[in-house]
């Protein structure tokens, strides 16, 4: 603790006496300063013990003393020391009364006590306090370092940090989720700060923020030295951090940053190994892949899994890579929490993932995509999906190449539909019509039918409707004519006109197929969405 007026009064060598505001002696003293100026306020920073002899003051003037003391109090002066036996034999009554009214502690300095002795006492006390803080900080650093070197994760470090600051500490991962907290009672408080941690993580590292509440004061600091934060440390205390506590927090930030960097390096090595495993699986070498995967991903091959491919909705360089990284982090967090194996291999802006079928990672991917679709639908003017994902059907080690093709096909459909995620099973179980919802397909259809529509627009026959009815009845003249309410000879004439205008024979099955798809592409609700 820094020196206070009370500690100076208790200093046996100074022999100071309290003359006013004895109830405010717990005020900290930042420095002791002597000044005989009538108005020393411009030279004060606040927190000083001002030492005077009143050589240039009318100390007997009640109003002047009131103005003088009020100015000192407004400037944050901690207290006033008045030397007796120099100009005045006793502390003037007007000054005592003014100090009492303003709540300004007033100390009487006896003639044998020089001002320099008081300044030295304050300086020594400040130095001792700083030494204690530095020593405590070094002790905390040693303890935190030992905790960081343990193989139990960040929990031991957070426990020691919380003890040093007499509060609580929490660590958030790159998604803003709480990784660890100490003590346990602070878990709920830490969870409420998840949005604050997530917002801070979006700012360039290093960044910090202070969140205050009726419960405590929380400092948030990012971890990492790169462009993007690799985590956030939260420290909650009952008051602002002191010097020793600040040393401890700074040490914790440095140690957690180093731990995170080490984890990133290991993660990079795992990604390279994972890429090799994926190449073996795609080449049909499932036995070799299982041997290389070992304990890291071997468990993934013991049950059905899904293969997903994710890409930015549009090539976007650094931003696209960041979007893929964000998805990878979300899947990794979900898999880690549920204890699932997860193989994620970045390929530039593309991300290839093998995840347990029906597991937490697949669920997290689906939730991520649904949230993106909902955001695009809610925000008018938003650009649609930022990332597109194709998800294969359940697969095993020997069918990875098939799953890769399925995920790629689903990805192409997701991109055409403007959806964040499409499962291959949707394509196999659904209609072909959604596949026609493509600008290129519609352009082809419009071009194929344009001449017929122009003919109909001139009032010379309903060729498009007749063609649709005839194709829908598989070329059965009587049934199609009945649908149209015309004679079958009229319908035959119209179909000859269709052949003449298009230059195509309706006996050609390819022509009939193309015309039917063109009619569906230009008339189905899905195609017009």
C-alpha positions as CSV (number, residue, x, y, z in Angstrom):
1,X,0.0,0.0,0.0
2,X,1.3,3.6,-0.7
3,X,1.9,5.9,2.2
4,X,-1.1,7.6,3.8
5,X,-1.5,10.7,6.0
6,X,-2.1,8.3,8.9
7,X,1.2,6.5,8.3
8,X,3.0,9.8,8.3
9,X,1.3,10.9,11.5
10,X,2.4,7.6,13.1
11,X,6.0,8.1,12.0
12,X,7.8,8.7,15.3
13,X,10.6,10.8,13.9
14,X,8.3,13.4,12.3
15,X,6.2,14.2,15.3
16,X,3.3,15.5,13.2
17,X,0.0,16.6,14.9
18,X,-3.5,16.5,13.4
19,X,-5.3,19.8,13.5
20,X,-8.2,19.3,11.1
21,X,-10.2,16.5,9.3
22,X,-8.8,13.7,11.5
23,X,-11.4,11.3,9.9
24,X,-9.7,11.6,6.5
25,X,-6.2,10.4,7.3
26,X,-6.5,7.3,5.2
27,X,-6.0,9.4,2.1
28,X,-3.0,8.1,0.0
29,X,-0.1,10.4,-0.5
30,X,1.6,10.4,-3.9
31,X,4.3,13.0,-3.0
32,X,5.2,15.8,-0.6
33,X,5.8,19.2,-2.0
34,X,6.7,22.6,-0.4
35,X,5.4,25.8,-1.9
36,X,4.9,29.3,-0.6
37,X,2.9,30.5,-3.7
38,X,-0.4,32.2,-2.9
39,X,-1.9,29.9,-5.6
40,X,0.1,26.6,-6.0
41,X,-2.8,24.8,-7.8
42,X,-1.4,25.1,-11.3
43,X,1.7,23.1,-10.2
44,X,-0.3,20.3,-8.5
45,X,-1.1,16.9,-10.0
46,X,-3.3,15.7,-7.1
47,X,-2.5,13.4,-4.2
48,X,0.3,15.7,-2.8
49,X,0.9,16.6,0.8
50,X,1.5,20.4,0.5
51,X,4.0,21.9,3.0
52,X,3.7,25.6,3.8
53,X,4.8,28.2,6.3
54,X,2.3,30.8,5.0
55,X,5.0,33.4,4.3
56,X,3.0,34.8,1.4
57,X,-0.5,34.2,2.8
58,X,-2.8,36.4,5.0
59,X,-3.3,33.4,7.3
60,X,-5.4,35.3,9.7
61,X,-8.0,36.3,7.1
62,X,-10.9,33.9,7.3
63,X,-12.2,34.5,3.8
64,X,-8.8,34.2,2.1
65,X,-8.1,31.0,4.0
66,X,-11.4,29.5,2.9
67,X,-10.7,30.4,-0.8
68,X,-7.1,29.0,-0.5
69,X,-8.1,25.7,1.1
70,X,-11.1,25.2,-1.3
71,X,-8.8,25.6,-4.3
72,X,-6.4,23.0,-2.9
73,X,-9.3,20.6,-2.2
74,X,-10.6,21.0,-5.7
75,X,-7.2,20.2,-7.1
76,X,-7.1,16.9,-5.3
77,X,-4.4,17.9,-2.7
78,X,-4.2,15.1,-0.2
79,X,-3.4,17.3,2.9
80,X,-1.8,20.4,4.2
81,X,1.3,20.5,6.4
82,X,1.8,23.7,8.3
83,X,5.2,24.5,9.8
84,X,5.0,26.4,13.2
85,X,7.8,28.5,14.6
86,X,8.9,29.9,11.3
87,X,6.4,32.6,10.3
88,X,3.7,31.7,12.8
89,X,4.2,30.4,16.3
90,X,1.0,28.4,16.0
91,X,-1.3,27.2,13.3
92,X,-3.7,30.2,12.6
93,X,-7.2,29.6,13.7
94,X,-8.6,30.8,10.4
95,X,-6.7,28.1,8.6
96,X,-7.8,25.4,11.0
97,X,-11.4,26.4,10.6
98,X,-11.2,26.6,6.8
99,X,-9.6,23.2,6.6
100,X,-12.2,21.6,8.9
101,X,-15.0,23.1,6.7
102,X,-13.5,21.8,3.5
103,X,-12.6,18.4,4.9
104,X,-8.9,19.0,4.2
105,X,-6.6,17.2,6.6
106,X,-4.3,19.7,8.3
107,X,-1.1,18.6,10.0
108,X,1.1,20.7,12.3
109,X,4.8,20.3,11.5
110,X,7.0,21.2,14.6
111,X,9.9,23.5,14.3
112,X,12.6,20.8,14.6
113,X,11.1,18.8,11.7
114,X,12.4,20.1,8.3
115,X,10.2,19.7,5.2
116,X,13.0,17.6,3.6
117,X,12.5,15.0,6.3
118,X,8.8,14.7,5.4
119,X,9.7,14.5,1.7
120,X,12.2,11.7,2.4
121,X,9.8,9.8,4.5
122,X,7.2,9.9,1.7
123,X,9.7,9.0,-0.9
124,X,11.0,6.1,1.2
125,X,7.5,4.8,1.8
126,X,6.7,5.0,-2.0
127,X,9.9,3.2,-2.9
128,X,9.2,0.5,-0.3
129,X,5.7,0.0,-1.7
130,X,7.0,-0.2,-5.2
131,X,9.6,-2.7,-4.1
132,X,7.0,-4.9,-2.5
133,X,4.9,-4.7,-5.6
134,X,7.8,-5.7,-7.8
135,X,8.8,-8.5,-5.5
136,X,5.2,-9.7,-5.4
137,X,5.0,-9.5,-9.2
138,X,8.2,-11.6,-9.6
139,X,6.8,-14.2,-7.2
140,X,3.6,-14.3,-9.1
141,X,5.5,-14.6,-12.4
142,X,7.4,-17.6,-11.0
143,X,4.2,-19.3,-9.8
144,X,2.4,-18.6,-13.1
145,X,5.3,-19.9,-15.1
146,X,5.4,-23.2,-13.2
147,X,1.6,-23.4,-13.7
148,X,2.0,-22.8,-17.4
149,X,4.6,-25.5,-17.8
150,X,2.2,-28.1,-16.2
151,X,0.4,-30.5,-18.6
152,X,-3.0,-29.7,-17.2
153,X,-4.0,-26.9,-19.6
154,X,-4.7,-23.3,-18.6
155,X,-6.7,-24.1,-15.4
156,X,-3.7,-24.1,-12.9
157,X,-2.4,-20.8,-14.3
158,X,-5.9,-19.2,-14.0
159,X,-6.2,-20.5,-10.4
160,X,-3.0,-18.9,-9.3
161,X,-3.7,-15.6,-11.2
162,X,-7.2,-15.4,-9.5
163,X,-5.5,-15.8,-6.1
164,X,-2.9,-13.1,-6.8
165,X,-5.5,-10.5,-7.9
166,X,-8.0,-11.6,-5.2
167,X,-10.7,-12.1,-7.8
168,X,-11.4,-14.4,-10.7
169,X,-9.9,-15.1,-14.2
170,X,-11.3,-16.7,-17.3
171,X,-9.9,-17.7,-20.7
172,X,-11.9,-17.5,-23.9
173,X,-11.0,-19.2,-27.2
174,X,-11.1,-17.8,-30.7
175,X,-14.9,-18.2,-31.0
176,X,-15.4,-16.3,-27.7
177,X,-16.4,-19.4,-25.7
178,X,-15.1,-19.9,-22.2
179,X,-12.3,-22.5,-22.1
180,X,-11.5,-22.3,-18.4
181,X,-12.4,-20.2,-15.4
182,X,-11.1,-20.0,-11.8
183,X,-12.6,-20.1,-9.2
184,X,-15.6,-22.2,-10.3
185,X,-18.1,-19.8,-8.8
186,X,-17.1,-17.2,-11.5
187,X,-18.2,-19.5,-14.4
188,X,-21.6,-17.8,-14.7
189,X,-20.1,-14.3,-14.6
190,X,-17.5,-15.3,-17.2
191,X,-20.3,-16.7,-19.5
192,X,-22.1,-13.4,-19.4
193,X,-19.0,-11.7,-20.8
194,X,-18.8,-13.9,-23.9
195,X,-20.2,-11.2,-26.3
196,X,-17.6,-8.7,-24.9
197,X,-14.8,-11.2,-25.5
198,X,-16.1,-12.0,-29.0
199,X,-16.2,-8.3,-29.9
200,X,-12.7,-7.7,-28.5
201,X,-11.4,-10.6,-30.5
202,X,-12.4,-8.9,-33.8
203,X,-10.0,-6.0,-33.0
204,X,-6.3,-6.2,-34.0
205,X,-4.1,-7.7,-31.3
206,X,-3.1,-6.5,-28.8
207,X,-6.3,-4.9,-27.5
208,X,-7.9,-4.5,-24.2
209,X,-11.2,-3.3,-22.7
210,X,-12.7,-2.7,-19.2
211,X,-16.2,-3.8,-18.3
212,X,-17.7,-2.5,-15.1
213,X,-20.7,-3.6,-13.2
214,X,-22.2,-3.6,-9.7
215,X,-20.5,-7.0,-9.1
216,X,-16.9,-6.2,-10.1
217,X,-14.5,-4.5,-12.5
218,X,-13.3,-6.8,-15.4
219,X,-10.3,-6.2,-17.6
220,X,-10.3,-8.1,-21.0
221,X,-7.0,-8.5,-22.9
222,X,-6.4,-10.3,-26.2
223,X,-3.8,-13.0,-26.6
224,X,-1.4,-13.3,-29.5
225,X,0.9,-11.1,-31.5
226,X,-0.4,-11.6,-35.0
227,X,-3.1,-9.8,-36.9
228,X,-5.9,-11.8,-35.3
229,X,-6.3,-12.5,-31.6
230,X,-5.9,-16.1,-30.5
231,X,-7.9,-15.8,-27.3
232,X,-9.0,-13.4,-24.6
233,X,-8.1,-13.3,-20.9
234,X,-10.6,-11.8,-18.5
235,X,-9.7,-10.7,-14.9
236,X,-12.4,-9.6,-12.5
237,X,-11.5,-7.7,-9.3
238,X,-13.3,-5.6,-6.8
239,X,-11.2,-2.5,-7.6
240,X,-8.6,-1.3,-10.1
241,X,-5.5,-3.4,-10.3
242,X,-2.5,-2.4,-8.2
243,X,1.1,-2.5,-9.3
244,X,1.6,-6.1,-8.1
245,X,-1.6,-7.3,-9.6
246,X,-0.7,-5.6,-12.9
247,X,2.6,-7.5,-13.0
248,X,0.7,-10.8,-12.5
249,X,-1.8,-10.1,-15.2
250,X,0.9,-9.0,-17.7
251,X,2.8,-12.2,-16.9
252,X,-0.3,-14.3,-17.5
253,X,-1.0,-12.6,-20.8
254,X,2.6,-13.3,-22.0
255,X,2.6,-16.9,-20.8
256,X,-0.8,-17.7,-22.4
257,X,0.3,-16.0,-25.6
258,X,3.4,-18.3,-25.7
259,X,1.2,-21.3,-24.9
260,X,-1.2,-20.4,-27.7
261,X,1.7,-19.9,-30.2
262,X,3.1,-23.3,-29.2
263,X,-0.4,-24.8,-29.7
264,X,-0.6,-23.1,-33.1
265,X,2.7,-24.6,-34.2
266,X,1.6,-28.1,-33.1
267,X,-1.7,-27.5,-34.9
268,X,0.2,-26.6,-38.1
269,X,2.1,-29.9,-37.9
270,X,-1.2,-31.8,-37.3
271,X,-2.7,-30.1,-40.4
272,X,0.2,-31.3,-42.6
273,X,-0.1,-34.8,-41.3
274,X,-3.9,-34.6,-41.8
275,X,-3.4,-33.6,-45.4
276,X,-1.3,-36.7,-46.0
277,X,-4.0,-38.9,-44.4
278,X,-6.6,-37.3,-46.6
279,X,-4.5,-37.9,-49.8
280,X,-4.1,-41.6,-48.8
281,X,-7.8,-42.0,-48.3
282,X,-8.6,-40.3,-51.7
283,X,-6.1,-42.6,-53.3
284,X,-7.8,-45.7,-51.8
285,X,-5.0,-46.4,-49.4
286,X,-7.3,-46.7,-46.3
287,X,-5.1,-49.1,-44.4
288,X,-2.0,-46.8,-44.7
289,X,-4.2,-43.8,-43.8
290,X,-5.4,-45.6,-40.7
291,X,-1.8,-46.4,-39.7
292,X,-0.6,-42.8,-40.2
293,X,-3.7,-41.4,-38.4
294,X,-2.8,-43.2,-35.2
295,X,-4.4,-41.9,-32.1
296,X,-5.1,-38.5,-33.6
297,X,-7.8,-39.6,-36.1
298,X,-7.9,-43.4,-36.0
299,X,-11.1,-43.3,-34.0
300,X,-12.7,-41.4,-36.9
301,X,-12.6,-44.5,-39.1
302,X,-14.4,-46.8,-36.7
303,X,-17.9,-45.3,-37.4
304,X,-19.6,-43.6,-40.3
305,X,-18.4,-40.0,-41.0
306,X,-19.3,-37.1,-43.3
307,X,-17.0,-35.3,-45.6
308,X,-17.7,-31.6,-46.1
309,X,-16.1,-29.1,-48.4
310,X,-16.4,-25.4,-47.6
311,X,-15.4,-22.4,-49.7
312,X,-16.0,-18.7,-49.7
313,X,-19.1,-17.8,-51.7
314,X,-16.9,-15.7,-53.9
315,X,-13.1,-15.6,-54.3
316,X,-12.0,-12.9,-51.7
317,X,-8.4,-13.4,-50.9
318,X,-7.6,-12.8,-47.2
319,X,-11.2,-12.3,-46.3
320,X,-12.2,-15.7,-47.8
321,X,-9.4,-17.4,-45.9
322,X,-10.5,-15.8,-42.7
323,X,-14.1,-17.0,-43.2
324,X,-12.9,-20.6,-43.8
325,X,-10.7,-20.3,-40.6
326,X,-13.7,-19.1,-38.6
327,X,-15.7,-22.2,-39.7
328,X,-12.8,-24.5,-38.9
329,X,-12.5,-23.0,-35.4
330,X,-16.2,-23.4,-34.8
331,X,-16.0,-27.1,-35.8
332,X,-12.9,-27.7,-33.9
333,X,-14.4,-26.2,-30.7
334,X,-17.5,-28.3,-31.0
335,X,-15.5,-31.5,-31.6
336,X,-13.1,-30.8,-28.7
337,X,-16.0,-30.2,-26.3
338,X,-17.7,-33.5,-27.2
339,X,-14.5,-35.5,-27.4
340,X,-14.9,-36.3,-31.1
341,X,-12.0,-36.8,-33.6
342,X,-12.0,-34.2,-36.4
343,X,-9.8,-34.1,-39.5
344,X,-9.7,-30.6,-41.0
345,X,-7.4,-29.9,-44.0
346,X,-7.2,-26.4,-45.4
347,X,-6.5,-26.2,-49.2
348,X,-6.1,-22.5,-49.8
349,X,-9.5,-20.9,-49.4
350,X,-11.1,-24.3,-49.4
351,X,-11.6,-26.4,-46.3
352,X,-12.0,-30.2,-46.4
353,X,-13.3,-31.8,-43.2
354,X,-14.0,-35.4,-42.0
355,X,-16.4,-35.4,-39.0
356,X,-18.3,-38.0,-37.1
357,X,-21.7,-38.6,-38.7
358,X,-24.4,-37.2,-36.4
359,X,-21.8,-35.6,-34.1
360,X,-21.3,-32.2,-32.6
361,X,-19.0,-30.9,-35.4
362,X,-21.6,-31.7,-38.2
363,X,-24.3,-30.1,-36.0
364,X,-22.1,-27.0,-35.5
365,X,-21.6,-26.7,-39.3
366,X,-25.3,-26.9,-39.9
367,X,-26.0,-24.3,-37.2
368,X,-23.3,-22.1,-38.6
369,X,-24.9,-22.3,-42.1
370,X,-28.4,-21.8,-40.8
371,X,-27.4,-18.7,-38.9
372,X,-25.7,-17.3,-42.1
373,X,-28.8,-18.0,-44.2
374,X,-31.0,-16.4,-41.5
375,X,-28.8,-13.3,-41.4
376,X,-28.9,-13.0,-45.2
377,X,-32.7,-13.2,-45.2
378,X,-33.1,-10.8,-42.3
379,X,-30.7,-8.1,-43.5
380,X,-32.1,-6.5,-46.7
381,X,-29.3,-5.6,-49.0
382,X,-26.9,-8.2,-47.5
383,X,-24.8,-10.1,-50.0
384,X,-26.1,-13.7,-49.2
385,X,-23.9,-16.5,-48.1
386,X,-20.3,-15.7,-47.1
387,X,-19.4,-19.3,-47.2
388,X,-20.9,-22.3,-49.1
389,X,-20.7,-25.9,-47.8
390,X,-21.3,-29.2,-49.5
391,X,-21.9,-32.2,-47.2
392,X,-21.6,-35.8,-48.4
393,X,-23.7,-38.8,-47.4
394,X,-22.4,-41.0,-44.5
395,X,-19.2,-42.7,-45.6
396,X,-16.3,-45.0,-44.5
397,X,-12.6,-45.1,-45.1
398,X,-12.9,-47.0,-48.4
399,X,-15.5,-44.7,-49.9
400,X,-13.8,-41.3,-49.2
401,X,-13.2,-40.6,-52.9
402,X,-17.0,-41.0,-53.5
403,X,-17.8,-38.8,-50.5
404,X,-15.4,-36.2,-51.9
405,X,-17.3,-36.1,-55.2
406,X,-20.6,-36.0,-53.4
407,X,-19.5,-33.0,-51.3
408,X,-18.2,-31.3,-54.4
409,X,-21.5,-31.8,-56.2
410,X,-23.5,-30.5,-53.2
411,X,-21.1,-27.5,-53.0
412,X,-21.9,-26.6,-56.6
413,X,-25.6,-26.8,-56.0
414,X,-25.3,-24.7,-52.8
415,X,-23.4,-22.0,-54.8
416,X,-26.1,-21.9,-57.5
417,X,-28.9,-21.8,-55.0
418,X,-27.3,-19.1,-52.9
419,X,-27.5,-21.3,-49.8
420,X,-24.9,-21.7,-47.2
421,X,-25.1,-25.5,-47.0
422,X,-26.5,-28.4,-49.2
423,X,-26.4,-32.1,-48.3
424,X,-25.8,-34.6,-51.1
425,X,-28.7,-36.6,-49.7
426,X,-31.0,-33.7,-50.6
427,X,-30.0,-34.1,-54.3
428,X,-30.5,-37.8,-54.3
429,X,-33.9,-37.7,-52.6
430,X,-35.3,-34.6,-54.2
431,X,-36.5,-33.4,-57.6
432,X,-34.2,-32.3,-60.4
433,X,-36.1,-29.1,-60.7
434,X,-34.1,-27.1,-58.1
435,X,-31.1,-27.8,-60.2
436,X,-32.7,-25.7,-62.9
437,X,-32.6,-22.6,-60.7
438,X,-29.5,-21.3,-62.5
439,X,-29.1,-18.2,-64.6
440,X,-27.3,-20.1,-67.3
441,X,-30.1,-22.7,-67.5
442,X,-32.8,-20.0,-67.6
443,X,-30.9,-18.2,-70.4
444,X,-30.7,-21.4,-72.4
445,X,-34.4,-22.0,-71.9
446,X,-35.4,-18.5,-72.8
447,X,-33.4,-18.7,-76.0
448,X,-34.9,-22.1,-77.0
449,X,-38.5,-20.9,-76.5
450,X,-38.1,-17.3,-77.6
451,X,-39.3,-17.9,-81.2
452,X,-42.4,-19.7,-80.0
453,X,-43.2,-17.0,-77.5
454,X,-42.8,-14.3,-80.2
455,X,-45.1,-16.3,-82.5
456,X,-47.8,-16.5,-79.7
457,X,-47.4,-12.8,-78.9
458,X,-48.6,-11.9,-82.4
459,X,-51.8,-13.8,-81.8
460,X,-51.2,-16.5,-84.3
461,X,-51.7,-19.5,-82.1
462,X,-50.9,-20.8,-78.6
463,X,-47.8,-22.9,-79.5
464,X,-46.1,-22.9,-76.1
465,X,-49.2,-24.1,-74.2
466,X,-49.8,-26.7,-76.9
467,X,-46.2,-28.0,-76.7
468,X,-46.4,-28.2,-72.9
469,X,-49.7,-30.2,-73.1
470,X,-48.4,-32.6,-75.8
471,X,-45.1,-33.3,-73.9
472,X,-46.9,-33.7,-70.6
473,X,-49.1,-36.4,-72.3
474,X,-46.1,-38.1,-73.7
475,X,-47.2,-37.3,-77.3
476,X,-50.7,-38.7,-77.0
477,X,-52.7,-36.6,-79.4
478,X,-56.3,-37.2,-78.1
479,X,-55.4,-36.7,-74.4
480,X,-53.4,-33.5,-75.1
481,X,-56.0,-32.1,-77.4
482,X,-58.7,-32.7,-74.7
483,X,-56.6,-30.9,-72.2
484,X,-56.4,-27.9,-74.5
485,X,-60.0,-28.1,-75.6
486,X,-59.1,-28.3,-79.3
487,X,-59.4,-30.9,-82.1
488,X,-56.5,-33.3,-82.5
489,X,-55.9,-32.1,-86.0
490,X,-55.5,-28.5,-84.7
491,X,-52.9,-29.8,-82.2
492,X,-51.1,-31.7,-85.0
493,X,-50.9,-28.5,-87.1
494,X,-49.5,-26.6,-84.1
495,X,-46.8,-29.2,-83.5
496,X,-45.8,-29.0,-87.1
497,X,-45.5,-25.3,-86.7
498,X,-43.3,-25.8,-83.6
499,X,-41.0,-28.0,-85.7
500,X,-40.9,-25.5,-88.5
501,X,-40.1,-22.5,-86.2
502,X,-37.5,-24.3,-84.1
503,X,-36.0,-26.4,-86.9
504,X,-36.1,-29.4,-84.6
505,X,-38.0,-32.7,-85.0
506,X,-40.2,-33.7,-82.1
507,X,-39.5,-37.3,-83.0
508,X,-36.0,-36.7,-81.6
509,X,-36.0,-37.7,-77.8
510,X,-33.2,-35.2,-77.1
511,X,-35.3,-32.4,-78.6
512,X,-38.3,-33.4,-76.5
513,X,-36.2,-33.6,-73.3
514,X,-34.6,-30.2,-73.9
515,X,-37.9,-28.5,-74.7
516,X,-39.5,-30.1,-71.6
517,X,-36.6,-28.9,-69.3
518,X,-36.8,-25.4,-71.0
519,X,-40.5,-25.2,-70.2
520,X,-39.9,-26.3,-66.6
521,X,-37.0,-23.9,-66.1
522,X,-39.0,-20.9,-67.2
523,X,-42.2,-21.8,-65.4
524,X,-41.4,-23.6,-62.1
525,X,-41.5,-21.5,-58.8
526,X,-38.1,-22.8,-57.9
527,X,-36.6,-21.4,-61.1
528,X,-38.0,-18.0,-60.4
529,X,-36.9,-17.6,-56.8
